[in-house]
Amino acid sequence: MRLAEPLDQASGLRRLFAPEPTFQALGVIGPDARLTANACTALALGLGRRGHRVMVMDETRPPNNVAALLGVMPRHGLADAPSRGLVSVLRQASDGLVLLAAQNGLNILAGWSEHQLLDMTDDWRSRADAPEWLLLNGGDGVLRHHSLATTANLRVLVLPGKRASLADAYAAMKAAHTAWAGKHWLVLVVGAESGQALSLFTALSETAQRFLGLTPVFLGCIASDSPGEQPGPLDAVLVDLLSDAGGRQVEADRINFEQYWQRMWLYSRLAADAAGKR
């Protein structure tokens, strides 16, 4: 399902969005908000170290979010973007990495007008430093409510390295797939060595193929899941695998930065409408 195409109310937006190089959006979700934030941070830092321009959209609240792990305290966030501009509410986190605090982001976007969205994204129309990657830290939000992370066609499921977590991890995958039927899934196991991680991935993959028709790809594993531990340098092999997965997406799945904001806005409106009917 591609929200940006069939909705006539967005025709004005589509006409105004000039063709630009596509970028890659990556939704990071999982049943454990702390582990998901840790993995999202490690992936973002890894991409940044490889020379990519990265923006993290942090949907979760401290202490289990990316901002807390990076030791930054954003003064402004998504709610301030219409009045201040998106560039002004970003927080520089490290070289090549900026952070956008987006707690309650779905409801914030749903409250915007089309004019506000256009004004906010216009900052990026001709910027040379527009992100090449947008990582959306959805945490465990998909288990409780809709998450902007589910609008990404490419997703990483963060699987805790314990067999008891398989059911919750599958539930997170199913919830995201139900909200937006994305077919590009990567699985990153956190807190297990390679042999155990591969065993857990195989069990999850078999269930996903049987009941959801999905064929996830094993991204790899991060051995440590110690509470509060800062994410260290991610194995360059994992970053290369992630970049390759993004590059293999068919052109129809790729989108430019402004159009992706349009997609998230439309998704938030549909989610709000659906919640109002319940």
LUMDRENMI-148991 format. One record per atom (N, C-alpha, C): residue in three letters; x, y, z. Coordinates in steps of 0.001 Angstrom, whole numbers. Layout:
N
aa_px_py_pz
ALA_X_Y_Z;
...
//
This chain:
278
aa_px_py_pz
MET_846_-1195_0;
MET_0_0_0;
MET_878_1240_0;
ARG_668_2154_-936;
ARG_1462_3380_-1007;
ARG_534_4573_-870;
LEU_545_5166_310;
LEU_-414_6217_624;
LEU_-264_7431_-267;
ALA_952_7715_-718;
ALA_1175_8965_-1433;
ALA_537_8995_-2808;
GLU_154_7854_-3353;
GLU_-334_7833_-4708;
GLU_-1833_8073_-4862;
PRO_-2720_7338_-4119;
PRO_-4130_7383_-4498;
PRO_-4938_8523_-3902;
LEU_-4394_9292_-2947;
LEU_-5207_10255_-2234;
LEU_-5196_11600_-2950;
ASP_-6337_12009_-3492;
ASP_-6417_13244_-4254;
ASP_-6092_14477_-3419;
GLN_-6336_14414_-2105;
GLN_-6083_15566_-1250;
GLN_-4606_15955_-1248;
ALA_-3732_15068_-1703;
ALA_-2300_15373_-1710;
ALA_-1803_15757_-3090;
SER_-2689_15953_-4043;
SER_-2244_16249_-5404;
SER_-1423_17534_-5468;
GLY_-1810_18529_-4661;
GLY_-1041_19771_-4633;
GLY_372_19550_-4150;
LEU_502_18709_-3127;
LEU_1827_18389_-2627;
LEU_2663_17705_-3699;
ARG_2082_16747_-4395;
ARG_2836_15998_-5386;
ARG_3315_16899_-6518;
ARG_2518_17888_-6878;
ARG_2920_18794_-7945;
ARG_4088_19680_-7509;
LEU_4095_20052_-6216;
LEU_5122_20964_-5733;
LEU_6446_20272_-5448;
PHE_6398_18974_-5182;
PHE_7627_18271_-4833;
PHE_8454_18010_-6091;
ALA_9520_18727_-6250;
ALA_10370_18558_-7426;
ALA_11134_17242_-7322;
PRO_11372_16569_-8449;
PRO_12140_15326_-8414;
PRO_13529_15567_-7834;
GLU_13917_14730_-6896;
GLU_15221_14829_-6261;
GLU_15762_13425_-6069;
PRO_17062_13308_-5796;
PRO_17606_11979_-5525;
PRO_16881_11316_-4362;
THR_16619_10031_-4492;
THR_15915_9324_-3433;
THR_16855_9067_-2256;
PHE_16254_8892_-1105;
PHE_17023_8567_86;
PHE_16421_7303_694;
GLN_16979_6848_1795;
GLN_16527_5600_2375;
GLN_15946_5829_3769;
ALA_14713_5378_3975;
ALA_14089_5409_5294;
ALA_14157_4012_5890;
LEU_14472_3946_7167;
LEU_14604_2670_7852;
LEU_13825_2733_9163;
GLY_12804_1902_9297;
GLY_12059_1805_10547;
GLY_12710_787_11461;
VAL_12988_1168_12694;
VAL_13624_269_13669;
VAL_12620_11_14781;
ILE_12200_-1239_14904;
ILE_11170_-1583_15886;
ILE_11570_-2851_16633;
GLY_10879_-3121_17722;
GLY_11134_-4333_18492;
GLY_10277_-4357_19732;
PRO_10265_-5480_20442;
PRO_9421_-5597_21632;
PRO_10012_-4958_22882;
ASP_11290_-4601_22840;
ASP_11975_-4011_23995;
ASP_12490_-2631_23599;
ALA_11902_-1577_24171;
ALA_12245_-211_23767;
ALA_13716_101_23995;
ARG_14289_-405_25083;
ARG_15696_-114_25381;
ARG_16612_-741_24346;
LEU_16381_-2017_24037;
LEU_17227_-2688_23058;
LEU_17048_-2094_21666;
THR_15823_-1703_21355;
THR_15562_-1111_20044;
THR_16294_221_19902;
ALA_16238_1051_20951;
ALA_16962_2325_20916;
ALA_18464_2100_20804;
ASN_18967_1108_21527;
ASN_20401_798_21469;
ASN_20805_395_20061;
ALA_19995_-467_19432;
ALA_20304_-926_18077;
ALA_20195_218_17074;
CYS_19159_1050_17211;
CYS_18986_2179_16305;
CYS_20171_3135_16405;
THR_20627_3380_17632;
THR_21775_4259_17841;
THR_23028_3677_17203;
ALA_23247_2379_17416;
ALA_24431_1736_16851;
ALA_24408_1768_15327;
LEU_23242_1532_14729;
LEU_23126_1561_13277;
LEU_23368_2973_12742;
ALA_22794_3962_13422;
ALA_22966_5355_12989;
ALA_24423_5779_13077;
LEU_25078_5457_14187;
LEU_26491_5801_14344;
LEU_27342_5067_13308;
GLY_26998_3802_13062;
GLY_27750_3027_12084;
GLY_27641_3615_10689;
LEU_26428_4015_10298;
LEU_26239_4641_8991;
LEU_26979_5975_8918;
GLY_26928_6741_10024;
GLY_27629_8015_10056;
GLY_29129_7842_9904;
ARG_29677_6825_10550;
ARG_31121_6582_10447;
ARG_31526_6161_9041;
ARG_30590_5620_8292;
ARG_30873_5202_6923;
ARG_30674_6348_5935;
GLY_30405_7552_6463;
GLY_30327_8713_5603;
GLY_28933_9092_5141;
HIS_27899_8420_5662;
HIS_26526_8751_5279;
HIS_25992_9892_6145;
ARG_25104_10703_5570;
ARG_24378_11720_6342;
ARG_23119_11054_6885;
VAL_22975_11100_8213;
VAL_21929_10337_8883;
VAL_21080_11246_9771;
MET_19768_11075_9703;
MET_18854_11708_10643;
MET_18119_10603_11400;
VAL_18048_10741_12714;
VAL_17271_9813_13535;
VAL_16023_10524_14023;
MET_14884_9947_13740;
MET_13608_10461_14229;
MET_13229_9608_15431;
ASP_13323_10191_16610;
ASP_13247_9455_17876;
ASP_11836_9543_18446;
GLU_11048_8487_18246;
GLU_9652_8503_18687;
GLU_9470_8156_20158;
THR_10453_7556_20779;
THR_10288_7080_22143;
THR_10794_8097_23157;
ARG_10359_7919_24381;
ARG_10685_8850_25460;
ARG_11884_8348_26260;
PRO_12615_9266_26922;
PRO_13716_8835_27788;
PRO_13157_8051_28972;
PRO_13945_7169_29549;
PRO_15369_6951_29270;
PRO_15638_5960_28136;
ASN_14588_5323_27616;
ASN_14807_4287_26601;
ASN_14682_4849_25190;
ASN_15506_5850_24888;
ASN_15471_6404_23538;
ASN_16883_6748_23067;
VAL_16990_7160_21820;
VAL_18294_7416_21215;
VAL_18960_8635_21849;
ALA_18186_9674_22134;
ALA_18759_10876_22723;
ALA_19480_10570_24024;
ALA_18855_9756_24870;
ALA_19476_9408_26149;
ALA_20772_8633_25937;
LEU_20771_7714_24972;
LEU_21977_6931_24720;
LEU_23111_7797_24186;
LEU_22772_8813_23409;
LEU_23794_9701_22851;
LEU_24176_10823_23824;
GLY_23436_10929_24935;
GLY_23748_11943_25925;
GLY_23392_13348_25496;
VAL_22335_13494_24686;
VAL_21905_14822_24254;
VAL_20510_15103_24792;
MET_20212_16376_24992;
MET_18904_16792_25483;
MET_18316_17812_24502;
PRO_17505_17363_23547;
PRO_16933_18298_22563;
PRO_16055_19346_23239;
ARG_16269_20607_22892;
ARG_15434_21681_23438;
ARG_14121_21806_22673;
HIS_14148_21410_21413;
HIS_12964_21499_20579;
HIS_12738_20167_19892;
GLY_11547_19998_19347;
GLY_11235_18748_18687;
GLY_10262_18950_17543;
LEU_9676_17851_17107;
LEU_8784_17880_15956;
LEU_7632_18854_16142;
ALA_7126_18971_17349;
ALA_5993_19868_17605;
ALA_6334_21324_17294;
ASP_7623_21673_17348;
ASP_8045_23054_17095;
ASP_8395_23308_15634;
ALA_8414_22256_14817;
ALA_8897_22394_13441;
ALA_8068_23346_12583;
PRO_6721_23373_12674;
PRO_5974_24304_11827;
PRO_6323_25766_12079;
SER_6612_26119_13317;
SER_6898_27515_13634;
SER_8372_27865_13475;
ARG_9260_26917_13723;
ARG_10690_27202_13714;
ARG_11402_26697_12460;
GLY_10780_25726_11750;
GLY_11444_25082_10619;
GLY_12153_23822_11078;
LEU_12172_22836_10212;
LEU_12754_21556_10592;
LEU_14232_21670_10922;
VAL_14966_22459_10162;
VAL_16399_22604_10407;
VAL_16665_23114_11823;
SER_15834_24026_12297;
SER_16068_24657_13599;
SER_15789_23745_14788;
VAL_15014_22685_14588;
VAL_14662_21829_15725;
VAL_15516_20560_15773;
LEU_16419_20406_14806;
LEU_17313_19252_14828;
LEU_18434_19478_15837;
ARG_18908_18394_16421;
ARG_20032_18462_17356;
ARG_21204_17679_16778;
GLN_22344_18349_16622;
GLN_23531_17658_16144;
GLN_23992_16688_17217;
ALA_24103_15404_16848;
ALA_24472_14389_17823;
ALA_25922_13940_17661;
SER_26391_13880_16443;
SER_27789_13555_16148;
SER_28030_13905_14688;
ASP_29240_13699_14212;
ASP_29538_14003_12818;
ASP_28625_13187_11904;
GLY_27896_13892_11056;
GLY_27032_13211_10101;
GLY_25731_12711_10662;
LEU_25446_12984_11946;
LEU_24246_12443_12583;
LEU_23477_13554_13286;
VAL_22208_13750_12907;
VAL_21338_14708_13580;
VAL_20137_13964_14147;
LEU_19578_14533_15221;
LEU_18485_13890_15949;
LEU_17258_14788_15939;
LEU_16106_14185_15699;
LEU_14834_14887_15780;
LEU_13984_14229_16856;
ALA_13715_14961_17942;
ALA_12846_14449_18996;
ALA_11406_14432_18475;
ALA_10805_13257_18429;
ALA_9484_13120_17810;
ALA_8549_12283_18660;
GLN_8630_12445_19993;
GLN_7700_11743_20861;
GLN_6263_12155_20520;
ASN_5385_11186_20471;
ASN_3992_11440_20080;
ASN_3914_11992_18657;
GLY_4892_11601_17833;
GLY_5003_12148_16492;
GLY_3787_11905_15613;
LEU_3163_10758_15764;
LEU_2008_10447_14916;
LEU_875_11442_15152;
ASN_572_11725_16406;
ASN_-503_12672_16713;
ASN_-118_14109_16344;
ILE_1160_14439_16490;
ILE_1614_15782_16118;
ILE_1419_16008_14619;
LEU_1866_15048_13812;
LEU_1721_15177_12367;
LEU_255_15235_11950;
ALA_-578_14442_12600;
ALA_-2004_14411_12250;
ALA_-2662_15765_12469;
GLY_-2114_16572_13366;
GLY_-2691_17876_13655;
GLY_-2216_18988_12737;
TRP_-1259_18676_11854;
TRP_-747_19696_10953;
TRP_-1665_19883_9752;
SER_-1656_21085_9217;
SER_-2329_21340_7946;
SER_-1358_21048_6808;
GLU_-1890_20938_5615;
GLU_-1039_20724_4445;
GLU_-78_21898_4254;
HIS_-547_23104_4562;
HIS_297_24292_4433;
HIS_1479_24219_5398;
GLN_1235_23784_6631;
GLN_2314_23656_7605;
GLN_3346_22636_7148;
LEU_2889_21538_6587;
LEU_3808_20513_6105;
LEU_4691_21055_4994;
LEU_4097_21782_4055;
LEU_4863_22354_2950;
LEU_5906_23346_3441;
ASP_5505_24223_4359;
ASP_6446_25219_4881;
ASP_7603_24550_5614;
MET_7284_23503_6371;
MET_8305_22851_7171;
MET_9322_22121_6298;
THR_8847_21401_5298;
THR_9758_20624_4456;
THR_10454_21486_3411;
ASP_9983_22696_3201;
ASP_10590_23561_2197;
ASP_12035_23906_2541;
ASP_12379_23822_3841;
ASP_13760_24057_4258;
ASP_14745_23154_3513;
TRP_14273_21991_3092;
TRP_15178_20975_2572;
TRP_15187_20896_1053;
ARG_14440_21781_403;
ARG_14290_21651_-1047;
ARG_15631_21695_-1783;
SER_16524_22548_-1354;
SER_17786_22691_-2083;
SER_19006_22493_-1182;
ARG_18829_21857_-36;
ARG_19942_21691_895;
ARG_20866_20567_433;
ALA_22150_20851_474;
ALA_23135_19846_84;
ALA_23345_18808_1186;
ASP_22923_19151_2432;
ASP_23146_18231_3543;
ASP_21877_17482_3934;
ALA_20916_17373_3016;
ALA_19715_16577_3303;
ALA_20141_15144_3604;
PRO_19435_14463_4504;
PRO_19886_13130_4928;
PRO_19832_12108_3797;
GLU_20798_11205_3826;
GLU_20782_10055_2925;
GLU_20024_8897_3568;
TRP_19996_8897_4892;
TRP_19266_7884_5656;
TRP_18420_8582_6715;
LEU_17183_8125_6875;
LEU_16325_8539_7980;
LEU_15981_7293_8772;
LEU_16479_7215_10001;
LEU_16188_6083_10874;
LEU_15090_6492_11837;
LEU_13996_5744_11850;
LEU_12863_6038_12720;
LEU_12859_5048_13869;
ASN_13171_5543_15058;
ASN_13183_4691_16240;
ASN_11760_4572_16785;
GLY_11093_3484_16427;
GLY_9726_3268_16877;
GLY_9626_2554_18205;
GLY_10768_2049_18709;
GLY_10743_1334_19983;
GLY_9743_205_19965;
ASP_9017_65_21054;
ASP_7971_-971_21126;
ASP_6598_-364_20873;
GLY_6562_841_20274;
GLY_5299_1543_20088;
GLY_4295_803_19233;
VAL_4776_-3_18259;
VAL_3843_-689_17373;
VAL_3004_-1720_18115;
LEU_3440_-2126_19294;
LEU_2654_-3084_20062;
LEU_1463_-2421_20737;
ARG_1519_-1090_20905;
ARG_465_-393_21627;
ARG_-357_525_20723;
HIS_260_1051_19699;
HIS_-417_2027_18850;
HIS_350_2125_17541;
HIS_-142_2907_16640;
HIS_566_3120_15382;
HIS_1882_3850_15636;
SER_2832_3615_14735;
SER_4142_4249_14844;
SER_4563_4733_13468;
LEU_5220_5888_13409;
LEU_5726_6390_12141;
LEU_6775_5463_11545;
ALA_7425_4663_12385;
ALA_8438_3739_11883;
ALA_7865_2722_10899;
THR_6567_2450_11008;
THR_5964_1467_10110;
THR_5755_2004_8706;
THR_5972_3304_8475;
THR_5822_3846_7127;
THR_7041_3566_6260;
ALA_8128_3090_6856;
ALA_9336_2767_6090;
ALA_9171_1420_5402;
ASN_9515_1367_4124;
ASN_9446_94_3414;
ASN_10553_-861_3842;
LEU_11660_-321_4314;
LEU_12764_-1130_4827;
LEU_12747_-1041_6348;
ARG_12756_-2211_7007;
ARG_12629_-2229_8467;
ARG_13638_-3178_9091;
VAL_14070_-2814_10275;
VAL_14881_-3710_11093;
VAL_14063_-4094_12317;
LEU_13887_-5378_12506;
LEU_13267_-5885_13728;
LEU_14384_-6233_14698;
VAL_14358_-5622_15868;
VAL_15370_-5874_16883;
VAL_14869_-7004_17779;
LEU_15495_-8148_17639;
LEU_15072_-9369_18337;
LEU_15943_-9594_19561;
PRO_15388_-9519_20774;
PRO_16179_-9821_21964;
PRO_16706_-11254_21910;
GLY_17917_-11448_22412;
GLY_18582_-12737_22277;
GLY_18142_-13789_23268;
LYS_16849_-13919_23476;
LYS_16294_-14925_24376;
LYS_15101_-15585_23694;
ARG_15030_-16907_23786;
ARG_13934_-17609_23126;
ARG_12578_-17164_23660;
ALA_12528_-16757_24922;
ALA_11255_-16305_25495;
ALA_10743_-15030_24837;
SER_11607_-14322_24113;
SER_11202_-13064_23474;
SER_10664_-13250_22060;
LEU_10696_-14480_21539;
LEU_10285_-14712_20156;
LEU_8831_-14312_19910;
ALA_7948_-14654_20840;
ALA_6525_-14350_20646;
ALA_6287_-12848_20593;
ASP_6941_-12106_21495;
ASP_6772_-10651_21494;
ASP_7373_-10022_20240;
ALA_8511_-10552_19777;
ALA_9138_-10021_18567;
ALA_8252_-10270_17351;
TYR_7673_-11455_17283;
TYR_6760_-11751_16169;
TYR_5535_-10844_16232;
ALA_5040_-10586_17437;
ALA_3877_-9699_17589;
ALA_4198_-8296_17093;
ALA_5418_-7814_17352;
ALA_5821_-6490_16866;
ALA_5885_-6476_15344;
MET_6440_-7530_14766;
MET_6507_-7627_13309;
MET_5111_-7677_12704;
LYS_4254_-8476_13280;
LYS_2890_-8613_12760;
LYS_2134_-7293_12856;
ALA_2270_-6590_13971;
ALA_1569_-5309_14144;
ALA_2021_-4301_13105;
ALA_3333_-4237_12872;
ALA_3854_-3300_11872;
ALA_3403_-3692_10468;
HIS_3434_-4984_10181;
HIS_3028_-5465_8853;
HIS_1546_-5211_8605;
THR_743_-5345_9654;
THR_-693_-5092_9528;
THR_-959_-3609_9276;
ALA_-199_-2758_9950;
ALA_-382_-1312_9774;
ALA_71_-852_8400;
TRP_1152_-1440_7905;
TRP_1703_-1066_6588;
TRP_2431_-2301_6057;
ALA_1952_-2869_4995;
ALA_2462_-4157_4515;
ALA_3793_-4001_3799;
GLY_4850_-3769_4561;
GLY_6181_-3691_3980;
GLY_6787_-5078_3854;
LYS_7524_-5305_2764;
LYS_8063_-6644_2521;
LYS_9553_-6760_2774;
HIS_10231_-5646_3045;
HIS_11684_-5673_3230;
HIS_12011_-5656_4720;
TRP_12279_-6812_5282;
TRP_12556_-6948_6706;
TRP_13959_-7484_6933;
LEU_14682_-6825_7834;
LEU_15968_-7310_8317;
LEU_15806_-7603_9802;
VAL_16524_-8594_10292;
VAL_16434_-8946_11717;
VAL_17819_-8816_12340;
LEU_17897_-8011_13394;
LEU_19127_-7828_14157;
LEU_18902_-8389_15558;
VAL_19684_-9380_15925;
VAL_19550_-10009_17239;
VAL_20495_-9315_18220;
VAL_19975_-8923_19369;
VAL_20773_-8225_20377;
VAL_20843_-9066_21649;
GLY_22064_-9302_22121;
GLY_22237_-10041_23368;
GLY_22454_-11516_23158;
ALA_23006_-11924_22022;
ALA_23285_-13331_21752;
ALA_24493_-13444_20849;
GLU_25238_-14534_21009;
GLU_26347_-14816_20110;
GLU_25807_-15351_18790;
SER_26669_-15465_17795;
SER_26224_-15739_16429;
SER_25415_-17020_16282;
GLY_25842_-18104_16940;
GLY_25119_-19372_16808;
GLY_23704_-19288_17354;
GLN_23557_-18772_18569;
GLN_22235_-18619_19173;
GLN_21400_-17613_18393;
ALA_22029_-16535_17938;
ALA_21309_-15515_17189;
ALA_20719_-16094_15908;
LEU_21488_-16897_15202;
LEU_20999_-17488_13964;
LEU_19865_-18457_14228;
SER_19931_-19187_15345;
SER_18856_-20108_15711;
SER_17558_-19352_15997;
LEU_17665_-18247_16725;
LEU_16483_-17437_17021;
LEU_15902_-16835_15737;
PHE_16785_-16345_14871;
PHE_16307_-15786_13605;
PHE_15575_-16839_12781;
THR_16109_-18040_12714;
THR_15481_-19101_11928;
THR_14081_-19400_12424;
ALA_13919_-19466_13743;
ALA_12596_-19728_14315;
ALA_11619_-18610_13972;
LEU_12064_-17363_14089;
LEU_11204_-16225_13768;
LEU_10870_-16193_12276;
SER_11870_-16446_11453;
SER_11676_-16410_10010;
SER_10669_-17448_9549;
GLU_10740_-18645_10093;
GLU_9797_-19700_9713;
GLU_8365_-19300_10054;
THR_8179_-18676_11216;
THR_6843_-18232_11620;
THR_6354_-17104_10724;
ALA_7241_-16165_10417;
ALA_6861_-15037_9570;
ALA_6493_-15500_8162;
GLN_7224_-16457_7633;
GLN_6911_-16975_6300;
GLN_5587_-17721_6294;
ARG_5344_-18459_7335;
ARG_4128_-19285_7382;
ARG_2869_-18452_7546;
PHE_2900_-17477_8420;
PHE_1672_-16759_8773;
PHE_1545_-15369_8138;
LEU_2665_-14759_7758;
LEU_2612_-13405_7192;
LEU_3065_-13353_5734;
GLY_3637_-14439_5240;
GLY_4156_-14435_3881;
GLY_5392_-13577_3718;
LEU_6120_-13337_4807;
LEU_7329_-12504_4785;
LEU_8577_-13376_4804;
THR_9622_-12918_4143;
THR_10901_-13617_4159;
THR_11967_-12661_4672;
PRO_12120_-12555_5984;
PRO_13112_-11621_6537;
PRO_14535_-12071_6240;
VAL_15454_-11122_6316;
VAL_16872_-11370_6072;
VAL_17633_-11174_7384;
PHE_18560_-12072_7664;
PHE_19360_-11986_8882;
PHE_20425_-10915_8709;
LEU_20328_-9825_9477;
LEU_21307_-8739_9401;
LEU_22556_-9070_10201;
GLY_22368_-9703_11367;
GLY_23505_-10044_12207;
GLY_23138_-9955_13669;
CYS_24138_-9819_14527;
CYS_23878_-9790_15967;
CYS_24826_-8835_16659;
ILE_24349_-8299_17780;
ILE_25158_-7505_18703;
ILE_25173_-8268_20008;
ALA_26337_-8632_20477;
ALA_26416_-9557_21606;
ALA_25931_-8950_22910;
SER_26210_-7663_23163;
SER_25920_-7070_24466;
SER_24527_-6478_24520;
ASP_23834_-6725_25646;
ASP_22563_-6050_25900;
ASP_22528_-5537_27328;
SER_23700_-5136_27842;
SER_23787_-4663_29222;
SER_23011_-3365_29399;
PRO_22160_-3263_30455;
PRO_21372_-2049_30665;
PRO_22259_-819_30767;
GLY_21898_209_29984;
GLY_22604_1476_30072;
GLY_23926_1533_29341;
GLU_24325_419_28729;
GLU_25619_415_28052;
GLU_25553_1235_26774;
GLN_26548_2077_26565;
GLN_26606_2881_25350;
GLN_26898_1971_24167;
PRO_26203_2151_23053;
PRO_26485_1317_21886;
PRO_27855_1631_21320;
GLY_28671_606_21159;
GLY_30002_799_20621;
GLY_29987_784_19108;
PRO_31175_856_18478;
PRO_31256_817_17022;
PRO_30615_-458_16483;
LEU_29729_-299_15535;
LEU_29064_-1450_14940;
LEU_29982_-2071_13905;
ASP_29965_-3382_13852;
ASP_30761_-4091_12862;
ASP_30502_-3505_11472;
ALA_31570_-3138_10780;
ALA_31423_-2542_9448;
ALA_30682_-3468_8500;
VAL_30791_-4773_8723;
VAL_30084_-5732_7865;
VAL_28575_-5541_7976;
LEU_28084_-5299_9202;
LEU_26648_-5092_9384;
LEU_26191_-3822_8680;
VAL_26993_-2769_8772;
VAL_26635_-1519_8105;
VAL_26612_-1708_6592;
ASP_27581_-2442_6075;
ASP_27604_-2710_4635;
ASP_26387_-3524_4218;
LEU_26002_-4508_5025;
LEU_24822_-5313_4719;
LEU_23568_-4443_4720;
LEU_23491_-3524_5679;
LEU_22350_-2623_5743;
LEU_22308_-1718_4511;
SER_23446_-1169_4137;
SER_23505_-310_2954;
SER_23139_-1089_1696;
ASP_23627_-2319_1598;
ASP_23311_-3148_433;
ASP_21825_-3449_366;
ALA_21220_-3710_1525;
ALA_19777_-3996_1549;
ALA_18988_-2792_1069;
GLY_19423_-1598_1478;
GLY_18761_-394_1007;
GLY_18934_-200_-488;
GLY_20119_-523_-988;
GLY_20378_-369_-2411;
GLY_19614_-1352_-3272;
ARG_19244_-2503_-2699;
ARG_18537_-3525_-3488;
ARG_17048_-3255_-3605;
GLN_16530_-2298_-2836;
GLN_15111_-2008_-2958;
GLN_14783_-1556_-4379;
VAL_13663_-2040_-4892;
VAL_13275_-1654_-6241;
VAL_12968_-163_-6266;
GLU_13150_440_-7422;
GLU_13006_1888_-7544;
GLU_11620_2357_-7122;
ALA_10591_1515_-7340;
ALA_9227_1909_-6981;
ALA_9069_2086_-5478;
ASP_9972_1483_-4685;
ASP_9883_1585_-3229;
ASP_10648_2783_-2684;
ARG_11417_3452_-3546;
ARG_12239_4551_-3073;
ARG_11510_5875_-3253;
ILE_11937_6889_-2531;
ILE_11173_8125_-2451;
ILE_12119_9247_-2041;
ASN_11788_10501_-2365;
ASN_12668_11563_-1906;
ASN_12227_12073_-534;
PHE_13060_12932_44;
PHE_12882_13311_1447;
PHE_11549_14012_1690;
GLU_11214_14967_842;
GLU_9956_15694_1039;
GLU_8745_14784_847;
GLN_8816_13907_-141;
GLN_7701_12998_-369;
GLN_7513_12028_799;
TYR_8612_11700_1470;
TYR_8464_10801_2613;
TYR_7728_11486_3764;
TRP_7982_12774_3947;
TRP_7211_13512_4949;
TRP_5741_13544_4569;
GLN_5465_13658_3290;
GLN_4084_13599_2819;
GLN_3464_12259_3194;
ARG_4228_11184_2981;
ARG_3721_9853_3315;
ARG_3405_9750_4802;
MET_4323_10209_5647;
MET_4090_10116_7094;
MET_2876_10943_7504;
TRP_2729_12113_6878;
TRP_1584_12971_7209;
TRP_271_12302_6830;
LEU_211_11746_5636;
LEU_-1007_11060_5203;
LEU_-1305_9855_6091;
TYR_-261_9126_6445;
TYR_-431_7962_7318;
TYR_-976_8381_8678;
SER_-449_9476_9218;
SER_-922_9942_10524;
SER_-2378_10370_10456;
ARG_-2774_10980_9339;
ARG_-4178_11385_9175;
ARG_-5098_10165_9123;
LEU_-4692_9159_8371;
LEU_-5502_7933_8279;
LEU_-5591_7228_9628;
ALA_-4467_7196_10354;
ALA_-4454_6567_11678;
ALA_-5380_7319_12641;
ALA_-5367_8654_12568;
ALA_-6237_9457_13435;
ALA_-7694_9228_13092;
ASP_-8005_9152_11791;
ASP_-9374_8890_11371;
ASP_-9856_7533_11868;
ALA_-8971_6531_11754;
ALA_-9337_5196_12184;
ALA_-9561_5137_13700;
ALA_-8713_5866_14449;
ALA_-8878_5898_15901;
ALA_-10186_6604_16277;
GLY_-10565_7628_15527;
GLY_-11804_8355_15836;
GLY_-13051_7543_15581;
LYS_-12954_6535_14712;
LYS_-14112_5710_14393;
LYS_-14294_4555_15356;
ARG_-13268_4314_16177;
ARG_-13383_3185_17103;
ARG_-14236_3574_18305;
//
